[in-house]
Structure formats: structure tokens, C-alpha cells
Amino acid sequence: KGIRLEWLNRTDAFYYSDRWALLSSTHKGKLNTFRQALRDLPQDHAEANDAADNMPEAEEWFMDA
């Protein structure tokens, strides 16, 4: 849960209008897909170990947040 919340918090920064405007449509789609997968994790994988095993793969550029 902690890692999931950390990624959601970290990627929040990309949604500030000035940063969002700099992203390509491809990057916006990847970011939205990643965050949706993080939000869906608790519903799709009730067990903590199962959720951890199914964490979505983060793009390297997400680290720039």
C-alpha cells in the first residue's frame, strides 16, 4: 500500500497545468494508465502479496516528478 500511495503522490506533480502541458500525448496516456492501474490495485487484488506481485510497471521518466 505504501509504495502504491508513494507513486500516486509522486506522479501528482505531473498534473500541475504547467507540467501537464509539456507532456506528449503518449506520455499523458502512459501516466494516466499507470495511475489508473494503481488506483485499481486494491479492488483487483485484495491480498497484499497479490497486489505487490501485480504492481504496474513505472516508466523511468516518472522519476522526474
Buried (B, 14 or more C-beta within 10 A) or exposed (E): EEEBEEBEEBBEEBBEEEEEEEBEEEBEEBBEEBBEBBEEBEEEBEEEEEBEEEBBEBBEEBEEB
